[in-house]
């Protein structure tokens, strides 16, 4: 799995839904985020990376994974929730 620092920054911002008061107290290291992504089930990793790293639309991800667009949305929501749990981020 290839994840660059720009992708990690983007994913961290979305997982944390950065609020000013949390930004100062909670900074994710790249390794922490990479470890959390690696712990996701393969299908969630695939959907997340296709969207964030490769810039695919829901429709393109659905076609690639051979699932519905609604399922892609579900995978991406589940990936975000699991990352928040794995990283100890509270919303």
OpenMM code with the backbone's topology and positions (N, CA, C; nanometers):
from openmm import Vec3, app, unit

residues = "UNK UNK UNK UNK UNK UNK UNK UNK UNK UNK UNK UNK UNK UNK UNK UNK UNK UNK UNK UNK UNK UNK UNK UNK UNK UNK UNK UNK UNK UNK UNK UNK UNK UNK UNK UNK UNK UNK UNK UNK UNK UNK UNK UNK UNK UNK UNK UNK UNK UNK UNK UNK UNK UNK UNK UNK UNK UNK UNK UNK UNK UNK UNK UNK UNK UNK UNK UNK UNK UNK UNK UNK UNK UNK UNK UNK UNK UNK UNK UNK UNK UNK UNK UNK UNK UNK UNK UNK UNK UNK UNK".split()
positions = [
    Vec3(0.0841, -0.1168, 0.0000),
    Vec3(0.0000, 0.0000, 0.0000),
    Vec3(0.0892, 0.1239, 0.0000),
    Vec3(0.0612, 0.2165, -0.0896),
    Vec3(0.1400, 0.3382, -0.0978),
    Vec3(0.0558, 0.4559, -0.0520),
    Vec3(0.1049, 0.5247, 0.0494),
    Vec3(0.0352, 0.6422, 0.1007),
    Vec3(0.1377, 0.7534, 0.1120),
    Vec3(0.1104, 0.8665, 0.0466),
    Vec3(0.2052, 0.9772, 0.0567),
    Vec3(0.1623, 1.0739, 0.1665),
    Vec3(0.2507, 1.1664, 0.2019),
    Vec3(0.2242, 1.2562, 0.3143),
    Vec3(0.1061, 1.3492, 0.2891),
    Vec3(0.0855, 1.3906, 0.1651),
    Vec3(-0.0288, 1.4771, 0.1333),
    Vec3(-0.1597, 1.4024, 0.1577),
    Vec3(-0.1639, 1.2757, 0.1169),
    Vec3(-0.2827, 1.1940, 0.1402),
    Vec3(-0.3049, 1.1755, 0.2902),
    Vec3(-0.1991, 1.1496, 0.3653),
    Vec3(-0.2113, 1.1337, 0.5099),
    Vec3(-0.2665, 1.2597, 0.5747),
    Vec3(-0.2180, 1.3756, 0.5338),
    Vec3(-0.2683, 1.5013, 0.5884),
    Vec3(-0.4171, 1.5182, 0.5599),
    Vec3(-0.4567, 1.4890, 0.4377),
    Vec3(-0.5961, 1.5017, 0.3982),
    Vec3(-0.6830, 1.4050, 0.4789),
    Vec3(-0.6381, 1.2802, 0.4910),
    Vec3(-0.7154, 1.1808, 0.5655),
    Vec3(-0.7253, 1.2186, 0.7124),
    Vec3(-0.6162, 1.2665, 0.7706),
    Vec3(-0.6181, 1.3071, 0.9110),
    Vec3(-0.7165, 1.4211, 0.9325),
    Vec3(-0.7163, 1.5195, 0.8430),
    Vec3(-0.8097, 1.6309, 0.8542),
    Vec3(-0.9532, 1.5830, 0.8521),
    Vec3(-0.9837, 1.4888, 0.7636),
    Vec3(-1.1210, 1.4405, 0.7526),
    Vec3(-1.1599, 1.3521, 0.8691),
    Vec3(-1.0693, 1.2709, 0.9175),
    Vec3(-1.1000, 1.1829, 1.0304),
    Vec3(-1.1276, 1.2653, 1.1550),
    Vec3(-1.0473, 1.3681, 1.1769),
    Vec3(-1.0605, 1.4486, 1.2973),
    Vec3(-1.1678, 1.5559, 1.2831),
    Vec3(-1.2041, 1.5920, 1.1600),
    Vec3(-1.2963, 1.7050, 1.1380),
    Vec3(-1.2457, 1.8236, 1.2197),
    Vec3(-1.1269, 1.8665, 1.1870),
    Vec3(-1.0506, 1.9618, 1.2671),
    Vec3(-1.1321, 2.0788, 1.3205),
    Vec3(-1.1270, 2.0917, 1.4510),
    Vec3(-1.1818, 2.2060, 1.5218),
    Vec3(-1.0611, 2.2716, 1.5896),
    Vec3(-1.0565, 2.4030, 1.5961),
    Vec3(-0.9378, 2.4718, 1.6500),
    Vec3(-0.8915, 2.4193, 1.7851),
    Vec3(-0.9840, 2.3957, 1.8778),
    Vec3(-0.9442, 2.3499, 2.0110),
    Vec3(-0.8849, 2.2088, 2.0092),
    Vec3(-0.9257, 2.1267, 1.9117),
    Vec3(-0.8726, 1.9915, 1.9022),
    Vec3(-0.7397, 1.9879, 1.8282),
    Vec3(-0.7210, 2.0808, 1.7367),
    Vec3(-0.5994, 2.0821, 1.6567),
    Vec3(-0.4768, 2.0937, 1.7454),
    Vec3(-0.4841, 2.1782, 1.8447),
    Vec3(-0.3696, 2.1992, 1.9328),
    Vec3(-0.3418, 2.0783, 2.0201),
    Vec3(-0.4464, 2.0059, 2.0578),
    Vec3(-0.4282, 1.8943, 2.1508),
    Vec3(-0.4121, 1.7598, 2.0836),
    Vec3(-0.4524, 1.7477, 1.9580),
    Vec3(-0.4494, 1.6172, 1.8916),
    Vec3(-0.3848, 1.6266, 1.7541),
    Vec3(-0.2602, 1.5852, 1.7425),
    Vec3(-0.1920, 1.5828, 1.6148),
    Vec3(-0.1556, 1.4383, 1.5837),
    Vec3(-0.1953, 1.3918, 1.4672),
    Vec3(-0.1656, 1.2547, 1.4278),
    Vec3(-0.0310, 1.2471, 1.3581),
    Vec3(0.0462, 1.1495, 1.3956),
    Vec3(0.1695, 1.1264, 1.3218),
    Vec3(0.1357, 1.0457, 1.1962),
    Vec3(0.2188, 1.0582, 1.0969),
    Vec3(0.1972, 0.9819, 0.9745),
    Vec3(0.1963, 0.8323, 1.0047),
    Vec3(0.2864, 0.7880, 1.0905),
    Vec3(0.2945, 0.6451, 1.1221),
    Vec3(0.1677, 0.5970, 1.1902),
    Vec3(0.1138, 0.6776, 1.2788),
    Vec3(-0.0090, 0.6435, 1.3500),
    Vec3(-0.1241, 0.6236, 1.2507),
    Vec3(-0.1362, 0.7153, 1.1556),
    Vec3(-0.2422, 0.7057, 1.0565),
    Vec3(-0.2197, 0.5868, 0.9628),
    Vec3(-0.0956, 0.5668, 0.9193),
    Vec3(-0.0658, 0.4525, 0.8320),
    Vec3(-0.0982, 0.3212, 0.9021),
    Vec3(-0.0647, 0.3109, 1.0299),
    Vec3(-0.0940, 0.1896, 1.1061),
    Vec3(-0.2446, 0.1664, 1.1163),
    Vec3(-0.3190, 0.2741, 1.1386),
    Vec3(-0.4646, 0.2623, 1.1497),
    Vec3(-0.5258, 0.2191, 1.0165),
    Vec3(-0.4826, 0.2790, 0.9066),
    Vec3(-0.5338, 0.2405, 0.7741),
    Vec3(-0.5016, 0.0938, 0.7471),
    Vec3(-0.3831, 0.0502, 0.7847),
    Vec3(-0.3426, -0.0892, 0.7627),
    Vec3(-0.4283, -0.1869, 0.8414),
    Vec3(-0.4907, -0.1412, 0.9487),
    Vec3(-0.5759, -0.2280, 1.0313),
    Vec3(-0.7190, -0.2371, 0.9805),
    Vec3(-0.7536, -0.1552, 0.8827),
    Vec3(-0.8881, -0.1634, 0.8249),
    Vec3(-0.9019, -0.2910, 0.7432),
    Vec3(-1.0233, -0.3448, 0.7346),
    Vec3(-1.0452, -0.4589, 0.6447),
    Vec3(-1.0073, -0.4203, 0.5016),
    Vec3(-0.9581, -0.5148, 0.4227),
    Vec3(-0.9111, -0.4855, 0.2871),
    Vec3(-1.0105, -0.4084, 0.1999),
    Vec3(-1.1384, -0.4405, 0.2079),
    Vec3(-1.2362, -0.3727, 0.1222),
    Vec3(-1.2494, -0.2250, 0.1618),
    Vec3(-1.2406, -0.1952, 0.2912),
    Vec3(-1.2476, -0.0563, 0.3361),
    Vec3(-1.1210, 0.0186, 0.2967),
    Vec3(-1.0063, -0.0469, 0.3093),
    Vec3(-0.8804, 0.0140, 0.2644),
    Vec3(-0.8891, 0.0477, 0.1162),
    Vec3(-0.9360, -0.0485, 0.0381),
    Vec3(-0.9434, -0.0296, -0.1073),
    Vec3(-1.0317, 0.0891, -0.1424),
    Vec3(-1.1512, 0.0948, -0.0848),
    Vec3(-1.2435, 0.2052, -0.1148),
    Vec3(-1.1823, 0.3391, -0.0738),
    Vec3(-1.1230, 0.3433, 0.0447),
    Vec3(-1.0645, 0.4668, 0.0956),
    Vec3(-0.9486, 0.5145, 0.0074),
    Vec3(-0.8607, 0.4235, -0.0274),
    Vec3(-0.7448, 0.4616, -0.1084),
    Vec3(-0.7840, 0.4968, -0.2522),
    Vec3(-0.8818, 0.4261, -0.3061),
    Vec3(-0.9282, 0.4613, -0.4408),
    Vec3(-0.9835, 0.6033, -0.4430),
    Vec3(-1.0527, 0.6411, -0.3359),
    Vec3(-1.1079, 0.7763, -0.3316),
    Vec3(-1.0011, 0.8797, -0.2989),
    Vec3(-0.9278, 0.8591, -0.1907),
    Vec3(-0.8349, 0.9613, -0.1410),
    Vec3(-0.7049, 0.9667, -0.2198),
    Vec3(-0.6471, 0.8533, -0.2506),
    Vec3(-0.5182, 0.8519, -0.3195),
    Vec3(-0.5344, 0.8681, -0.4695),
    Vec3(-0.6333, 0.7949, -0.5242),
    Vec3(-0.6467, 0.7892, -0.6692),
    Vec3(-0.7499, 0.8859, -0.7254),
    Vec3(-0.8296, 0.9466, -0.6380),
    Vec3(-0.9256, 1.0468, -0.6822),
    Vec3(-1.0470, 0.9919, -0.7559),
    Vec3(-1.0791, 0.8642, -0.7344),
    Vec3(-1.1934, 0.8038, -0.8023),
    Vec3(-1.3246, 0.8541, -0.7436),
    Vec3(-1.4257, 0.8629, -0.8280),
    Vec3(-1.5608, 0.8973, -0.7835),
    Vec3(-1.6261, 0.7716, -0.7253),
    Vec3(-1.7396, 0.7899, -0.6591),
    Vec3(-1.8128, 0.6747, -0.6058),
    Vec3(-1.8466, 0.5768, -0.7187),
    Vec3(-1.8885, 0.6329, -0.8319),
    Vec3(-1.9260, 0.5496, -0.9458),
    Vec3(-1.8070, 0.4659, -0.9944),
    Vec3(-1.6900, 0.5298, -1.0041),
    Vec3(-1.5702, 0.4581, -1.0491),
    Vec3(-1.5273, 0.3511, -0.9483),
    Vec3(-1.5368, 0.3853, -0.8199),
    Vec3(-1.5018, 0.2877, -0.7154),
    Vec3(-1.5987, 0.1707, -0.7209),
    Vec3(-1.7267, 0.1997, -0.7360),
    Vec3(-1.8278, 0.0943, -0.7441),
    Vec3(-1.7992, -0.0002, -0.8597),
    Vec3(-1.7652, 0.0556, -0.9723),
    Vec3(-1.7350, -0.0272, -1.0893),
    Vec3(-1.6110, -0.1124, -1.0630),
    Vec3(-1.5091, -0.0529, -1.0056),
    Vec3(-1.3838, -0.1243, -0.9799),
    Vec3(-1.4025, -0.2364, -0.8759),
    Vec3(-1.4801, -0.2079, -0.7710),
    Vec3(-1.5014, -0.3068, -0.6652),
    Vec3(-1.6205, -0.3992, -0.6921),
    Vec3(-1.6933, -0.3698, -0.8000),
    Vec3(-1.8103, -0.4495, -0.8393),
    Vec3(-1.9178, -0.4512, -0.7307),
    Vec3(-1.9469, -0.3293, -0.6830),
    Vec3(-2.0532, -0.3100, -0.5846),
    Vec3(-2.1336, -0.1869, -0.6256),
    Vec3(-2.2412, -0.1608, -0.5532),
    Vec3(-2.3227, -0.0419, -0.5834),
    Vec3(-2.2567, 0.0840, -0.5277),
    Vec3(-2.2982, 0.1993, -0.5800),
    Vec3(-2.2484, 0.3263, -0.5283),
    Vec3(-2.2892, 0.3442, -0.3823),
    Vec3(-2.4063, 0.2957, -0.3472),
    Vec3(-2.4521, 0.3029, -0.2084),
    Vec3(-2.3591, 0.2235, -0.1168),
    Vec3(-2.3115, 0.1080, -0.1672),
    Vec3(-2.2181, 0.0265, -0.0891),
    Vec3(-2.0848, 0.0991, -0.0730),
    Vec3(-2.0405, 0.1685, -0.1760),
    Vec3(-1.9176, 0.2478, -0.1680),
    Vec3(-1.9319, 0.3534, -0.0587),
    Vec3(-2.0455, 0.4223, -0.0589),
    Vec3(-2.0704, 0.5225, 0.0440),
    Vec3(-2.0635, 0.4593, 0.1825),
    Vec3(-2.1222, 0.3418, 0.1963),
    Vec3(-2.1199, 0.2692, 0.3225),
    Vec3(-1.9767, 0.2326, 0.3629),
    Vec3(-1.8981, 0.1842, 0.2673),
    Vec3(-1.7585, 0.1482, 0.2950),
    Vec3(-1.6794, 0.2701, 0.3433),
    Vec3(-1.6973, 0.3838, 0.2777),
    Vec3(-1.6215, 0.5034, 0.3132),
    Vec3(-1.6634, 0.5579, 0.4494),
    Vec3(-1.7919, 0.5517, 0.4791),
    Vec3(-1.8400, 0.5938, 0.6104),
    Vec3(-1.7843, 0.5021, 0.7185),
    Vec3(-1.7892, 0.3725, 0.6937),
    Vec3(-1.7362, 0.2746, 0.7892),
    Vec3(-1.5860, 0.2927, 0.8084),
    Vec3(-1.5129, 0.3181, 0.7015),
    Vec3(-1.3679, 0.3404, 0.7115),
    Vec3(-1.3388, 0.4602, 0.8018),
    Vec3(-1.4121, 0.5696, 0.7822),
    Vec3(-1.3912, 0.6895, 0.8641),
    Vec3(-1.4221, 0.6611, 1.0111),
    Vec3(-1.5324, 0.5929, 1.0378),
    Vec3(-1.5694, 0.5619, 1.1756),
    Vec3(-1.4659, 0.4715, 1.2418),
    Vec3(-1.4193, 0.3721, 1.1683),
    Vec3(-1.3180, 0.2813, 1.2243),
    Vec3(-1.1862, 0.3536, 1.2489),
    Vec3(-1.1473, 0.4418, 1.1575),
    Vec3(-1.0246, 0.5179, 1.1781),
    Vec3(-1.0366, 0.6065, 1.3019),
    Vec3(-1.1516, 0.6683, 1.3199),
    Vec3(-1.1721, 0.7521, 1.4379),
    Vec3(-1.1579, 0.6684, 1.5650),
    Vec3(-1.2139, 0.5487, 1.5641),
    Vec3(-1.2040, 0.4598, 1.6798),
    Vec3(-1.0600, 0.4164, 1.7019),
    Vec3(-0.9943, 0.3708, 1.5949),
    Vec3(-0.8561, 0.3247, 1.6062),
    Vec3(-0.7618, 0.4352, 1.6546),
    Vec3(-0.7913, 0.5582, 1.6155),
    Vec3(-0.7037, 0.6704, 1.6511),
    Vec3(-0.7478, 0.7412, 1.7794),
    Vec3(-0.8573, 0.6950, 1.8381),
    Vec3(-0.9043, 0.7558, 1.9619),
    Vec3(-0.9572, 0.8959, 1.9445),
    Vec3(-1.0148, 0.9227, 1.8270),
    Vec3(-1.0704, 1.0550, 1.7982),
    Vec3(-1.2177, 1.0544, 1.8361),
    Vec3(-1.2575, 1.1531, 1.9157),
    Vec3(-1.3976, 1.1643, 1.9577),
    Vec3(-1.4628, 1.2767, 1.8794),
    Vec3(-1.5863, 1.2508, 1.8353),
    Vec3(-1.6598, 1.3571, 1.7657),
    Vec3(-1.7629, 1.4147, 1.8581),
] * unit.nanometer
topology = app.Topology()
chain = topology.addChain("A")
for resn in residues:
    res = topology.addResidue(resn, chain)
    for name in ("N", "CA", "C"):
        topology.addAtom(name, app.Element.getBySymbol(name[0]), res)
